[in-house]
Amino acid sequence: MGQAVTADHQSQPGSRLPRECAPFLDFVQTLRRHGFSVAPDQTVSFLAAVALLGPKSMEHIRRAAIATLAPPIDRQAAFDALFRAVFFGKGRVAAMRNEDEEETVVKDGGGAEAAAEPLLEQEKSGAHASATERLSTRAFDDTENASGALQRHLPDALPRRRTFRHLRTRSKGMVDLRRSFRDIVQADGDLAAPRLRRRKEIARRLLLMIDISGSMREQTDGLLALAHAAVQAAPGTEIFTIGTRLSRITTALRTRDRTLALERAAASVDDWDGGTRIGPALKAFLAVPRFVALARGSLVVLASDGLERGDHADFESAMRRLAALAHRLSLATPLAGDPRFRPETAALASILPWLDDLVDGSSDDALARFILSLGQPAPKAAILWKEKAHAAGH
Amino acid sequence: MGGEAASDVLSSPEAVAERFGHCRYIADEPLATAVFLAIRLGKPLLLEGVPGAGKTEAAKAVAEILGRDLIRLQCYEGIDAQHALYEWNYQRQLLAIRQAKKAETDIYEDRFLIERPLLRSLRNPAQTVLLVDEIDRSDHEFEALLLEYLSDFQISIPERGTVRAGEPPIVILTSNRTRELAEALRRRCVYHWIAYPDLARETAIILARAADVAEKTAAAVARAVSTIRSRPLAKPPGISEAVEWANAATVLEKTGSPWPEAFRRAIGVLLKDEEDLAYMQEELPRILEESLTWGRP
């Protein structure tokens, strides 16, 4: 592979890059193909850094690459594997491609702001899905429930954050010195009434991720209705479904008519009531920069039983990253409806330190109440559950 | 170029590591390489890592090895241009107008400009080291504000025009990674992840930083701290806590506490979370015993 790309470099008419640069450019191309974003000026810095370091050894090249191409620490193992593949030809690229094929399909309904974006697909079909994947369609009950209350109160209930922008105000603000001073200068130095301003505040984004696996079947109807109400009440709200795949259904739920919106959402998701691959689905979410931007500073609520099958390393690492991104990370699980519930499965125990809340998600009423309480401080789930376990004498 | 003069001093990553050693900062080769590249490429250095791994100290050490002034901008939620760039001294401007009466006066002179860290680092006649500490605590808008500065080492002041650095500062940003930084910011920087040091390096750090600690004590502390860090603690101890623990235990030992007891009594210097203390209470004696007897037949 590397040799083919090298040949391309040489055949480019007018290319003045020395032949020695080809492996480094190959490496950058390989990184881009595997989802690393490398800007052209980073490539230039990489070449300059290699030259500065000698390079006296391959380790120098590796260090130059890490320093200038800045792979996120979570992906440094993949970065190293690609480095070995390109510079040592150890055939790891092929192996990594196979790993890619196991990745969760990302389905993005797009929207007004994302109309120009192509459908994000990391896999061409469902042929490589795990044995637990089962694709199906669903019809939803659109009866009125807790969603009415959520829709009425959500705009005022979401915690707010100050933006950089300032608003002019008549009271309760700081003195706008620039404008006040301008007034004074215009009045030939006479003191006028001070002008006031304050920082603009906006509601934080609610990002609701709904587990639609078979084990959550009973809750899915209510959750979808809540999601529709949330999108209607707070336009910045984002809704994703996770199962064996990851689907963004915000656009479908923007339709004001709930029946129609739920029909559209139902049609846009393929894996209703299928298997559970929470970790890989969250990993797929975090692999799309635009989705990551949606999570940044948001209130991320994962409505799921958290019953991850098999190895939960992906689940844990994804939750760790989400916790770093989000303003508040919450897990609403139907299991917590039972007072005897303790987060003692390996997966739940591993994600507990990263959660701000672990709450009852057994009914849409309970979840709506929780969402409306997001303006209050988070108790930090790990501490909360340690206290509970301690009280129960565990 | 960030440091033409500095490049004379910093000829290679090995030279950087050696100079770090002179100012009692024990840097590993990858960090020395990142510092060397950042200075020679004239790019900001982004240091990410867990709290207590020595990111801020690294920036101070860079200022020390280069003999430059360190200007520190501590980031926090809500930090804005007035705190980071500049502000006009409105009271003085008003007084100037009053004093001038009908005469014309320029109220945007230097004497009315209050320099904040970013502007100060640009206008300083000598090259400075600017530490933008804990950038992950600031808002995204503040990150965007920094982009012009980090790309071109310049700041635009509407009333004055663009201020460019005579000699571009050496910029070091640190982040505890409590949130993801924007790609645009990362792209402009040379990047290095500072992890906790290995046993040998942590022992060397303790010996270099602690006042009166024996080599065996430093090694035992490094081993014990390494084991304690591997447990799921709310606040894993950083390097400075390890140094303080070695110091405190040594003081207690010299005033009559035998070794394992001295470490146990000084544990509050290492673990500063009640739950962590409770969690480690049972296991701590065994960890201390193993650390103190490690390597003995």
Interface residues (C-beta under 8 A of the other chain):
Chain A: S37 A39 D41 Q42 S45 A48 A49 L52 L53 H60 R63 A64 I66 A67 T68 L69 A70 P72 I73 Q76 R161 R162 T163 F164 L177 R178 S180 F181 I184 V185 G189 R199 P289 V292 R296 G297 R321 A324 L325 P353 A382 I383 K386
Chain B: P13 E29 P30 T33 A34 F36 L37 A38 R40 L41 K43 L46 E48 G78 D80 W88 Y90 Q93 L94 I97 R98 I107 D139 H140 E141 F142 L145 R177 T178 R179 E180 E183 R186 R187 C189 V190 Y191 H192 W193 P232 A234 E275
